[in-house]
Amino acid sequence: MDQLSPLLRISVRKLRHLTEMLNEAEFDEQVQIDALAEIEFISDDQKSIQTMRKHYARIERYTTPLFALGWSAIAYLAVATVWDWSIALVFSQVLLGGYVVLIGYHQWIRAECNRNVEDATSKKAAVNAVIQKNISTLFPYVGSAFASRVDYAALPVEHKSQTVIDMYIFAELDNLEFVFQKAKFGLVYPEFAFRAVKIFIARAENERFAQRAMQLVKSGRYNEDFRRVVNELLYLGLFEHEAVLTERRRVTIAASC
């Protein structure tokens, strides 16, 4: 059965564009930043900041304390030849202070990003452990994400099993929300945020996961911005799933001719 909703059909051109952009971003850090902004995972302002940080990383070796002192001394001598030495001293001190602020800010951001990546990785590991422990129950919602001897599992009807499923999907949503909130303020590396987005889209390629996640992201009282992003990622996952099914049908028809 065709899983694309009427709303999704209206946006097929956009979904195709986003899918191509996300695939291209696998090989380009700048496109990753552009793609995150395109799906509104980060704001346009944050996109500009992340782009500047990317360029800053290329000249990072020139922002060490030794270089800062050297440039301050050069600035002092240059200004002293034109104006009074006191003006040159103030100018060099301002330049040195700017260097100190820049280096301090960069180191703080890096420390925060590293800490948040570690926290997100720990959360993801906990979710993976839940999947492994409950693979028979969760298999219809995770597919072949993990190696398992389970080839098929019917949808559970017991309340306990449904609770496990819902808690798993809530955990996936919470993990994505954690990265979303950190990315909003530039406190996580763009490549890590991009990876979290791609993993969630891969989860959404499972129809049962996508359908239940659409329900839980609404009932879970997540904020409006996050719900909008999640629904778009779920649609992207379903779009990818539909594309795979269409290709399989095409190959089957071609083979039978």
Order of alpha helices (4+ residues) and beta strands (2+ residues): alpha-alpha-alpha-alpha-alpha-alpha-alpha-alpha-alpha-alpha-alpha
